[in-house]
Amino acid sequence: MFSEGQIIFAILFIIGFSILLAIAYKKDYKLHQKYYKGSIWVLLAFICFIGLIAAIKYFFI
């Protein structure tokens, strides 16, 4: 489906992008601790809400 060159490019792109993402996150870690202190609770609430919707769909539909 994909040529060998496309697969190599995709692998190198994913590796490079992941490295740049990790460097950027490490650089901004202190700011994240300061400004996004309670954001984990928002994430957990969102995941629970999606889980609740999925459970309602599974059990009642």
PDB file of N, CA, C and O in Angstrom:
ATOM      1  N   MET A   1       0.821  -1.183   0.000  1.00  0.00           N
ATOM      2  CA  MET A   1       0.000   0.000   0.000  1.00  0.00           C
ATOM      3  C   MET A   1       0.875   1.260   0.000  1.00  0.00           C
ATOM      4  O   MET A   1       0.622   2.184  -0.773  1.00  0.00           O
ATOM      5  N   PHE A   2       1.894   1.306   0.853  1.00  0.00           N
ATOM      6  CA  PHE A   2       2.826   2.426   0.866  1.00  0.00           C
ATOM      7  C   PHE A   2       4.167   1.960   0.318  1.00  0.00           C
ATOM      8  O   PHE A   2       4.549   0.799   0.464  1.00  0.00           O
ATOM      9  N   SER A   3       4.867   2.886  -0.312  1.00  0.00           N
ATOM     10  CA  SER A   3       6.198   2.527  -0.800  1.00  0.00           C
ATOM     11  C   SER A   3       7.191   2.529   0.361  1.00  0.00           C
ATOM     12  O   SER A   3       6.907   3.052   1.438  1.00  0.00           O
ATOM     13  N   GLU A   4       8.346   1.941   0.123  1.00  0.00           N
ATOM     14  CA  GLU A   4       9.367   1.866   1.174  1.00  0.00           C
ATOM     15  C   GLU A   4       9.822   3.267   1.596  1.00  0.00           C
ATOM     16  O   GLU A   4      10.083   3.509   2.775  1.00  0.00           O
ATOM     17  N   GLY A   5       9.915   4.178   0.640  1.00  0.00           N
ATOM     18  CA  GLY A   5      10.315   5.553   0.946  1.00  0.00           C
ATOM     19  C   GLY A   5       9.301   6.268   1.817  1.00  0.00           C
ATOM     20  O   GLY A   5       9.669   7.017   2.722  1.00  0.00           O
ATOM     21  N   GLN A   6       8.016   6.036   1.544  1.00  0.00           N
ATOM     22  CA  GLN A   6       6.974   6.663   2.353  1.00  0.00           C
ATOM     23  C   GLN A   6       6.991   6.140   3.783  1.00  0.00           C
ATOM     24  O   GLN A   6       6.790   6.907   4.724  1.00  0.00           O
ATOM     25  N   ILE A   7       7.224   4.860   3.953  1.00  0.00           N
ATOM     26  CA  ILE A   7       7.279   4.272   5.291  1.00  0.00           C
ATOM     27  C   ILE A   7       8.477   4.821   6.060  1.00  0.00           C
ATOM     28  O   ILE A   7       8.358   5.151   7.240  1.00  0.00           O
ATOM     29  N   ILE A   8       9.618   4.919   5.404  1.00  0.00           N
ATOM     30  CA  ILE A   8      10.811   5.472   6.059  1.00  0.00           C
ATOM     31  C   ILE A   8      10.571   6.925   6.452  1.00  0.00           C
ATOM     32  O   ILE A   8      10.924   7.336   7.558  1.00  0.00           O
ATOM     33  N   PHE A   9       9.974   7.702   5.556  1.00  0.00           N
ATOM     34  CA  PHE A   9       9.669   9.092   5.866  1.00  0.00           C
ATOM     35  C   PHE A   9       8.724   9.188   7.057  1.00  0.00           C
ATOM     36  O   PHE A   9       8.938  10.013   7.945  1.00  0.00           O
ATOM     37  N   ALA A  10       7.689   8.366   7.093  1.00  0.00           N
ATOM     38  CA  ALA A  10       6.729   8.407   8.197  1.00  0.00           C
ATOM     39  C   ALA A  10       7.404   8.069   9.523  1.00  0.00           C
ATOM     40  O   ALA A  10       7.148   8.727  10.531  1.00  0.00           O
ATOM     41  N   ILE A  11       8.251   7.066   9.529  1.00  0.00           N
ATOM     42  CA  ILE A  11       8.947   6.682  10.762  1.00  0.00           C
ATOM     43  C   ILE A  11       9.867   7.804  11.230  1.00  0.00           C
ATOM     44  O   ILE A  11       9.875   8.148  12.412  1.00  0.00           O
ATOM     45  N   LEU A  12      10.641   8.376  10.308  1.00  0.00           N
ATOM     46  CA  LEU A  12      11.539   9.469  10.677  1.00  0.00           C
ATOM     47  C   LEU A  12      10.764  10.700  11.138  1.00  0.00           C
ATOM     48  O   LEU A  12      11.187  11.387  12.068  1.00  0.00           O
ATOM     49  N   PHE A  13       9.642  10.981  10.500  1.00  0.00           N
ATOM     50  CA  PHE A  13       8.817  12.116  10.894  1.00  0.00           C
ATOM     51  C   PHE A  13       8.268  11.920  12.298  1.00  0.00           C
ATOM     52  O   PHE A  13       8.308  12.847  13.108  1.00  0.00           O
ATOM     53  N   ILE A  14       7.759  10.737  12.601  1.00  0.00           N
ATOM     54  CA  ILE A  14       7.212  10.462  13.933  1.00  0.00           C
ATOM     55  C   ILE A  14       8.301  10.576  14.994  1.00  0.00           C
ATOM     56  O   ILE A  14       8.071  11.150  16.059  1.00  0.00           O
ATOM     57  N   ILE A  15       9.477  10.038  14.715  1.00  0.00           N
ATOM     58  CA  ILE A  15      10.585  10.124  15.673  1.00  0.00           C
ATOM     59  C   ILE A  15      10.995  11.585  15.889  1.00  0.00           C
ATOM     60  O   ILE A  15      11.149  12.026  17.028  1.00  0.00           O
ATOM     61  N   GLY A  16      11.169  12.322  14.811  1.00  0.00           N
ATOM     62  CA  GLY A  16      11.565  13.729  14.920  1.00  0.00           C
ATOM     63  C   GLY A  16      10.520  14.571  15.623  1.00  0.00           C
ATOM     64  O   GLY A  16      10.854  15.395  16.474  1.00  0.00           O
ATOM     65  N   PHE A  17       9.263  14.371  15.276  1.00  0.00           N
ATOM     66  CA  PHE A  17       8.184  15.131  15.900  1.00  0.00           C
ATOM     67  C   PHE A  17       8.091  14.823  17.385  1.00  0.00           C
ATOM     68  O   PHE A  17       7.878  15.729  18.191  1.00  0.00           O
ATOM     69  N   SER A  18       8.248  13.556  17.759  1.00  0.00           N
ATOM     70  CA  SER A  18       8.197  13.174  19.169  1.00  0.00           C
ATOM     71  C   SER A  18       9.337  13.803  19.959  1.00  0.00           C
ATOM     72  O   SER A  18       9.140  14.250  21.089  1.00  0.00           O
ATOM     73  N   ILE A  19      10.524  13.839  19.370  1.00  0.00           N
ATOM     74  CA  ILE A  19      11.666  14.459  20.048  1.00  0.00           C
ATOM     75  C   ILE A  19      11.430  15.954  20.244  1.00  0.00           C
ATOM     76  O   ILE A  19      11.663  16.481  21.332  1.00  0.00           O
ATOM     77  N   LEU A  20      10.972  16.636  19.204  1.00  0.00           N
ATOM     78  CA  LEU A  20      10.693  18.067  19.332  1.00  0.00           C
ATOM     79  C   LEU A  20       9.582  18.343  20.334  1.00  0.00           C
ATOM     80  O   LEU A  20       9.650  19.323  21.076  1.00  0.00           O
ATOM     81  N   LEU A  21       8.570  17.501  20.366  1.00  0.00           N
ATOM     82  CA  LEU A  21       7.482  17.662  21.321  1.00  0.00           C
ATOM     83  C   LEU A  21       7.978  17.489  22.748  1.00  0.00           C
ATOM     84  O   LEU A  21       7.586  18.248  23.635  1.00  0.00           O
ATOM     85  N   ALA A  22       8.835  16.500  22.981  1.00  0.00           N
ATOM     86  CA  ALA A  22       9.385  16.268  24.317  1.00  0.00           C
ATOM     87  C   ALA A  22      10.267  17.433  24.754  1.00  0.00           C
ATOM     88  O   ALA A  22      10.217  17.845  25.913  1.00  0.00           O
ATOM     89  N   ILE A  23      11.069  17.964  23.843  1.00  0.00           N
ATOM     90  CA  ILE A  23      11.925  19.110  24.179  1.00  0.00           C
ATOM     91  C   ILE A  23      11.073  20.324  24.532  1.00  0.00           C
ATOM     92  O   ILE A  23      11.363  21.016  25.508  1.00  0.00           O
ATOM     93  N   ALA A  24      10.037  20.592  23.759  1.00  0.00           N
ATOM     94  CA  ALA A  24       9.168  21.735  24.029  1.00  0.00           C
ATOM     95  C   ALA A  24       8.447  21.569  25.363  1.00  0.00           C
ATOM     96  O   ALA A  24       8.308  22.535  26.114  1.00  0.00           O
ATOM     97  N   TYR A  25       7.990  20.360  25.665  1.00  0.00           N
ATOM     98  CA  TYR A  25       7.301  20.131  26.931  1.00  0.00           C
ATOM     99  C   TYR A  25       8.258  20.310  28.099  1.00  0.00           C
ATOM    100  O   TYR A  25       7.902  20.915  29.110  1.00  0.00           O
ATOM    101  N   LYS A  26       9.467  19.787  27.966  1.00  0.00           N
ATOM    102  CA  LYS A  26      10.459  19.906  29.038  1.00  0.00           C
ATOM    103  C   LYS A  26      10.806  21.374  29.283  1.00  0.00           C
ATOM    104  O   LYS A  26      11.015  21.787  30.423  1.00  0.00           O
ATOM    105  N   LYS A  27      10.865  22.148  28.217  1.00  0.00           N
ATOM    106  CA  LYS A  27      11.184  23.564  28.324  1.00  0.00           C
ATOM    107  C   LYS A  27      10.076  24.338  29.052  1.00  0.00           C
ATOM    108  O   LYS A  27      10.370  25.269  29.802  1.00  0.00           O
ATOM    109  N   ASP A  28       8.827  23.968  28.843  1.00  0.00           N
ATOM    110  CA  ASP A  28       7.691  24.681  29.424  1.00  0.00           C
ATOM    111  C   ASP A  28       7.151  24.035  30.693  1.00  0.00           C
ATOM    112  O   ASP A  28       6.081  24.425  31.161  1.00  0.00           O
ATOM    113  N   TYR A  29       7.847  23.071  31.259  1.00  0.00           N
ATOM    114  CA  TYR A  29       7.322  22.303  32.393  1.00  0.00           C
ATOM    115  C   TYR A  29       7.003  23.194  33.594  1.00  0.00           C
ATOM    116  O   TYR A  29       5.961  23.020  34.226  1.00  0.00           O
ATOM    117  N   LYS A  30       7.879  24.141  33.919  1.00  0.00           N
ATOM    118  CA  LYS A  30       7.642  25.011  35.079  1.00  0.00           C
ATOM    119  C   LYS A  30       6.423  25.903  34.868  1.00  0.00           C
ATOM    120  O   LYS A  30       5.655  26.141  35.800  1.00  0.00           O
ATOM    121  N   LEU A  31       6.248  26.393  33.647  1.00  0.00           N
ATOM    122  CA  LEU A  31       5.063  27.208  33.369  1.00  0.00           C
ATOM    123  C   LEU A  31       3.795  26.376  33.473  1.00  0.00           C
ATOM    124  O   LEU A  31       2.771  26.869  33.947  1.00  0.00           O
ATOM    125  N   HIS A  32       3.848  25.126  33.038  1.00  0.00           N
ATOM    126  CA  HIS A  32       2.681  24.255  33.142  1.00  0.00           C
ATOM    127  C   HIS A  32       2.311  24.036  34.595  1.00  0.00           C
ATOM    128  O   HIS A  32       1.127  24.020  34.931  1.00  0.00           O
ATOM    129  N   GLN A  33       3.295  23.867  35.463  1.00  0.00           N
ATOM    130  CA  GLN A  33       3.027  23.667  36.883  1.00  0.00           C
ATOM    131  C   GLN A  33       2.383  24.908  37.494  1.00  0.00           C
ATOM    132  O   GLN A  33       1.554  24.794  38.397  1.00  0.00           O
ATOM    133  N   LYS A  34       2.752  26.079  37.014  1.00  0.00           N
ATOM    134  CA  LYS A  34       2.239  27.327  37.577  1.00  0.00           C
ATOM    135  C   LYS A  34       0.832  27.658  37.074  1.00  0.00           C
ATOM    136  O   LYS A  34      -0.045  27.993  37.871  1.00  0.00           O
ATOM    137  N   TYR A  35       0.613  27.569  35.780  1.00  0.00           N
ATOM    138  CA  TYR A  35      -0.629  28.064  35.194  1.00  0.00           C
ATOM    139  C   TYR A  35      -1.706  27.002  34.999  1.00  0.00           C
ATOM    140  O   TYR A  35      -2.882  27.350  34.892  1.00  0.00           O
ATOM    141  N   TYR A  36      -1.352  25.743  34.950  1.00  0.00           N
ATOM    142  CA  TYR A  36      -2.331  24.683  34.694  1.00  0.00           C
ATOM    143  C   TYR A  36      -2.410  23.723  35.870  1.00  0.00           C
ATOM    144  O   TYR A  36      -2.413  22.506  35.687  1.00  0.00           O
ATOM    145  N   LYS A  37      -2.473  24.275  37.079  1.00  0.00           N
ATOM    146  CA  LYS A  37      -2.388  23.475  38.288  1.00  0.00           C
ATOM    147  C   LYS A  37      -3.544  22.485  38.433  1.00  0.00           C
ATOM    148  O   LYS A  37      -3.300  21.334  38.796  1.00  0.00           O
ATOM    149  N   GLY A  38      -4.778  22.876  38.170  1.00  0.00           N
ATOM    150  CA  GLY A  38      -5.920  21.992  38.379  1.00  0.00           C
ATOM    151  C   GLY A  38      -6.451  21.344  37.118  1.00  0.00           C
ATOM    152  O   GLY A  38      -7.565  20.820  37.118  1.00  0.00           O
ATOM    153  N   SER A  39      -5.690  21.368  36.059  1.00  0.00           N
ATOM    154  CA  SER A  39      -6.202  20.875  34.782  1.00  0.00           C
ATOM    155  C   SER A  39      -6.405  19.363  34.764  1.00  0.00           C
ATOM    156  O   SER A  39      -7.171  18.862  33.941  1.00  0.00           O
ATOM    157  N   ILE A  40      -5.742  18.630  35.644  1.00  0.00           N
ATOM    158  CA  ILE A  40      -5.924  17.171  35.675  1.00  0.00           C
ATOM    159  C   ILE A  40      -7.367  16.820  36.035  1.00  0.00           C
ATOM    160  O   ILE A  40      -7.902  15.822  35.552  1.00  0.00           O
ATOM    161  N   TRP A  41      -7.994  17.633  36.880  1.00  0.00           N
ATOM    162  CA  TRP A  41      -9.380  17.361  37.269  1.00  0.00           C
ATOM    163  C   TRP A  41     -10.336  17.597  36.101  1.00  0.00           C
ATOM    164  O   TRP A  41     -11.335  16.890  35.966  1.00  0.00           O
ATOM    165  N   VAL A  42     -10.042  18.572  35.270  1.00  0.00           N
ATOM    166  CA  VAL A  42     -10.854  18.813  34.076  1.00  0.00           C
ATOM    167  C   VAL A  42     -10.732  17.626  33.130  1.00  0.00           C
ATOM    168  O   VAL A  42     -11.730  17.181  32.564  1.00  0.00           O
ATOM    169  N   LEU A  43      -9.531  17.116  32.955  1.00  0.00           N
ATOM    170  CA  LEU A  43      -9.312  15.948  32.103  1.00  0.00           C
ATOM    171  C   LEU A  43     -10.060  14.733  32.642  1.00  0.00           C
ATOM    172  O   LEU A  43     -10.720  14.026  31.880  1.00  0.00           O
ATOM    173  N   LEU A  44      -9.967  14.484  33.937  1.00  0.00           N
ATOM    174  CA  LEU A  44     -10.670  13.341  34.532  1.00  0.00           C
ATOM    175  C   LEU A  44     -12.185  13.485  34.396  1.00  0.00           C
ATOM    176  O   LEU A  44     -12.877  12.508  34.108  1.00  0.00           O
ATOM    177  N   ALA A  45     -12.703  14.695  34.602  1.00  0.00           N
ATOM    178  CA  ALA A  45     -14.139  14.924  34.448  1.00  0.00           C
ATOM    179  C   ALA A  45     -14.572  14.672  33.003  1.00  0.00           C
ATOM    180  O   ALA A  45     -15.626  14.082  32.769  1.00  0.00           O
ATOM    181  N   PHE A  46     -13.779  15.107  32.048  1.00  0.00           N
ATOM    182  CA  PHE A  46     -14.094  14.892  30.639  1.00  0.00           C
ATOM    183  C   PHE A  46     -14.103  13.408  30.304  1.00  0.00           C
ATOM    184  O   PHE A  46     -15.006  12.934  29.615  1.00  0.00           O
ATOM    185  N   ILE A  47     -13.108  12.671  30.785  1.00  0.00           N
ATOM    186  CA  ILE A  47     -13.047  11.229  30.531  1.00  0.00           C
ATOM    187  C   ILE A  47     -14.235  10.523  31.169  1.00  0.00           C
ATOM    188  O   ILE A  47     -14.818   9.624  30.561  1.00  0.00           O
ATOM    189  N   CYS A  48     -14.601  10.918  32.387  1.00  0.00           N
ATOM    190  CA  CYS A  48     -15.766  10.315  33.051  1.00  0.00           C
ATOM    191  C   CYS A  48     -17.050  10.621  32.285  1.00  0.00           C
ATOM    192  O   CYS A  48     -17.918   9.757  32.157  1.00  0.00           O
ATOM    193  N   PHE A  49     -17.171  11.837  31.779  1.00  0.00           N
ATOM    194  CA  PHE A  49     -18.359  12.214  31.019  1.00  0.00           C
ATOM    195  C   PHE A  49     -18.480  11.382  29.743  1.00  0.00           C
ATOM    196  O   PHE A  49     -19.564  10.897  29.420  1.00  0.00           O
ATOM    197  N   ILE A  50     -17.385  11.217  29.024  1.00  0.00           N
ATOM    198  CA  ILE A  50     -17.398  10.397  27.815  1.00  0.00           C
ATOM    199  C   ILE A  50     -17.718   8.946  28.167  1.00  0.00           C
ATOM    200  O   ILE A  50     -18.464   8.280  27.451  1.00  0.00           O
ATOM    201  N   GLY A  51     -17.151   8.458  29.274  1.00  0.00           N
ATOM    202  CA  GLY A  51     -17.449   7.099  29.736  1.00  0.00           C
ATOM    203  C   GLY A  51     -18.918   6.937  30.092  1.00  0.00           C
ATOM    204  O   GLY A  51     -19.521   5.905  29.796  1.00  0.00           O
ATOM    205  N   LEU A  52     -19.495   7.952  30.725  1.00  0.00           N
ATOM    206  CA  LEU A  52     -20.919   7.914  31.070  1.00  0.00           C
ATOM    207  C   LEU A  52     -21.786   7.867  29.814  1.00  0.00           C
ATOM    208  O   LEU A  52     -22.751   7.105  29.755  1.00  0.00           O
ATOM    209  N   ILE A  53     -21.455   8.658  28.833  1.00  0.00           N
ATOM    210  CA  ILE A  53     -22.207   8.640  27.573  1.00  0.00           C
ATOM    211  C   ILE A  53     -22.099   7.267  26.909  1.00  0.00           C
ATOM    212  O   ILE A  53     -23.094   6.737  26.414  1.00  0.00           O
ATOM    213  N   ALA A  54     -20.898   6.692  26.898  1.00  0.00           N
ATOM    214  CA  ALA A  54     -20.710   5.369  26.302  1.00  0.00           C
ATOM    215  C   ALA A  54     -21.485   4.309  27.075  1.00  0.00           C
ATOM    216  O   ALA A  54     -22.065   3.406  26.472  1.00  0.00           O
ATOM    217  N   ALA A  55     -21.503   4.406  28.405  1.00  0.00           N
ATOM    218  CA  ALA A  55     -22.235   3.435  29.224  1.00  0.00           C
ATOM    219  C   ALA A  55     -23.735   3.535  28.979  1.00  0.00           C
ATOM    220  O   ALA A  55     -24.417   2.515  28.870  1.00  0.00           O
ATOM    221  N   ILE A  56     -24.249   4.749  28.893  1.00  0.00           N
ATOM    222  CA  ILE A  56     -25.680   4.930  28.617  1.00  0.00           C
ATOM    223  C   ILE A  56     -26.025   4.344  27.253  1.00  0.00           C
ATOM    224  O   ILE A  56     -27.038   3.660  27.106  1.00  0.00           O
ATOM    225  N   LYS A  57     -25.199   4.606  26.272  1.00  0.00           N
ATOM    226  CA  LYS A  57     -25.455   4.062  24.936  1.00  0.00           C
ATOM    227  C   LYS A  57     -25.398   2.534  24.951  1.00  0.00           C
ATOM    228  O   LYS A  57     -26.217   1.874  24.311  1.00  0.00           O
ATOM    229  N   TYR A  58     -24.440   1.977  25.676  1.00  0.00           N
ATOM    230  CA  TYR A  58     -24.274   0.522  25.709  1.00  0.00           C
ATOM    231  C   TYR A  58     -25.425  -0.158  26.444  1.00  0.00           C
ATOM    232  O   TYR A  58     -25.924  -1.184  25.982  1.00  0.00           O
ATOM    233  N   PHE A  59     -25.855   0.392  27.574  1.00  0.00           N
ATOM    234  CA  PHE A  59     -26.861  -0.275  28.398  1.00  0.00           C
ATOM    235  C   PHE A  59     -28.297   0.022  27.980  1.00  0.00           C
ATOM    236  O   PHE A  59     -29.171  -0.820  28.187  1.00  0.00           O
ATOM    237  N   PHE A  60     -28.569   1.184  27.402  1.00  0.00           N
ATOM    238  CA  PHE A  60     -29.952   1.563  27.132  1.00  0.00           C
ATOM    239  C   PHE A  60     -30.320   1.598  25.653  1.00  0.00           C
ATOM    240  O   PHE A  60     -31.496   1.746  25.321  1.00  0.00           O
ATOM    241  N   ILE A  61     -29.367   1.469  24.780  1.00  0.00           N
ATOM    242  CA  ILE A  61     -29.704   1.519  23.347  1.00  0.00           C
ATOM    243  C   ILE A  61     -29.289   0.231  22.687  1.00  0.00           C
ATOM    244  O   ILE A  61     -29.482   0.064  21.482  1.00  0.00           O
TER     245      ILE A  61
END
